[in-house]
């Protein structure tokens, strides 16, 4: 399915929704029934309502009904008022966003309208530091190359600036031409994938002669992003209101039921069944006694012609007498204590992260007591166990190891001498480090160059190259300027082959402006790069380097390059543009075309980057493991690196105290045999004091979760520690769901957007306000500062402390 957006043509603008957004949960008409339905979903509330209704019958109640209805109405009114207040605040927030004034083009001129009145097809203008009001396809910017920079923190939690570019047909259009531009955009129906936009644009004459140009996510400005370091930008609205990618992602998460709430509901049901038993026995006995004895007593008056319902009077009186078994005050006490839990967490000075000026925050006040009942902690690695502060430590270039002796390649005299002597391998290696990325250099007022990178790895590589005298000075459009040993080198970036989880590498095609030669620069994981080496190149040294660096817990990347013939590039470029123009299977076609170019590479070397452990991680994990809490590490990193990090932070123990079992395999049969072998070892040695753990990669895990769920569930119950490597966000969520199915209380903790699904799936979700942004913190039940693990043992001991404190008060 697709839609056609006609640019700057009002005759088609009523075909789609306007730009009004709504995050409210209720309306004036549905508030009362919807809120009551939510409150009475719990059995305990249903029980209190039953008792209150019985007390309306004056024949059976011994007390005034107001004594029950009064507290009940007050309790539910308070809950409803809180819900109404929260929803009203959401309405006010929506109103402010909807009534914000924006610039749009009307009849060839710019004018102010309210954001809620933007229609699909309108040309919208955004100024520097303004928020983008809807999803736009970029048409023009204040920069001659059609570039602009945006901040997407509100959308995906990433604080680094990202580059967006106008489609080639729109580059160079004058200010007045952008007011009169006409054309059509063929794009998919609204979806919530913020990293993908497969569309085409065709401008009408006189701007261009009906040529179709492909569009990607890099040609868009999405709602809630902010324009930075660019005077102005304009674009055509393609998705508006709740049809924007952000709007499609909105939703109210399902309420989580704590272990205590579930237990209270079960106990309430059990007590109610006991009451029914008492009511049946005593009610029947009461009716028998009334018929046999009571009617004989002169002081008890019973009519001979009683109505049929008189037989229910005595049993229902017993029910009301037994109602004190479940006091209504229990609901008030629970709500009060839970709210106090949350406030104590917010106020706790030990939970305050001074470095980032970030306090702990309890976004969910209903599950605080579960913090003391956690049985499994599922944690991310990068930015969670580690600081996500990437530092370039070592490298292997052309078979030579640098940084081994001093532990810092940037201070290695041998490497500095190779640079001074213009060693060809080293110069090529530094060139790939400098250009094969999406880093944006920004000059500060003092004249120094600062870098804005989309990943910490790229930032570490570019800064390391700058420290080794190869400085990326500017990147204007497709032109990059590098200063190296008082020389100025200029390159034109022809194409970017973006990183994907399938290819596991990124490449750029550049033109050397001095020599006129075209080069392919690539970097990626060793398993993706080394098979692409040219025939005859000896890669054993690089394999050894990768293994050596992984054993030190360093993150590795292989770098390579290849010179391209102009005819080869011209033919490939035509295929690349066709693949990028496809509306069906675009991602698969682009990957296939990229594969045709990324071969016969000269592998230049291996870089090793350190991601340091957070302070106090080993000690904290040791304490929590001794207290009986099990740890699972779920990471997208490679297996060797994850194992070394697990050893460093006391997550697993080395031989002979511990044993790590591997689940490997690429086929279903291989995985089945490996899983059975590990499971058999676990069964045999589970009673021994030896600490057992297993490690599995994403490929084998996908096969296991599809075909061998029962066996893996048994393994999960037997194992206290697990390392899951190269896992996807959906696999993280599946593992949490699997542990929950075994009736374990789970806590998931992470700091990146790839951890959100895991955090939402867990009984308790903890988000870190870390270097990977705030997306995880926003989605979590609790958010804490970046140095989280130092406080995690305090966090899990809080409920016990607060219970004693409240009882003391």
Secondary structure, DSSP 8 states (H G I E B T S, - for coil): -EEEEEET-GGGTTSS--S-----S--TTTHHHHHHHHHTTSHHHHHHHHHHHHTT-TTT-SS-THHHHHHHHHHHHHHHHHHHHHHHHHHHHHHHHHT-EEEEEETTEEEEEEGGG--TT-EEEEETT-B--SEEEEEEESSTT-EEEEE-HHHHS--SEEEEE--GGGTT--HHHHHH--EEEEEE-----TT---EEEEE-TTSSSS-EEEE-GGGEE-TT-EEES-SEEEEEEEE-GGGSHHHHH---------HHHHHHHHHHHHHHHHHHHHHHHHHHHHHHHHHHTGGG-TTS---SS--GGGHHHHHHHHHHHHGGGS-THHHHHHHHHHHHHHHHHHH-GGG-BTTTTB--EES-TT-GGGGGG--EEEE-STTTTEEEEEEEEEEEETTEEESTTTS-GGG-HHHHHHHHTT-HHHHHHHHHHHHSS--EEEE-TTS-EEEE-SSHHHHHHHHHHHHTTEEEEEEETTEEEEEETTEEEEEEEEEEE---TTT-EEEEEEEETTT--EEEEEEE-HHHHGGGB-TT---HHHHHHHHHHHHTT-EEEEEEEEEE-HHHHHHHHHHHHHHHH-SSSHHHHHHHHHHHHS-SBEEEEEEEEEEEE-TTHHHHHHHHHHTT-EEEEE-SS-HHHHHHHHHHTTSS--TTTEEEEEE--SSHHHHHHHHHHHHHHHHHHTTSSSEEEEEEEHHHHHHHHHH-HHHHHHHHHH-SEEEEES--HHHHHHHHHHHHHTT--EEEEE-SGGGHHHHHHSSEEEEEEBTTBSHHHHHSSEEEESS-HHHHHHHHHHHHHHHHHHHH-
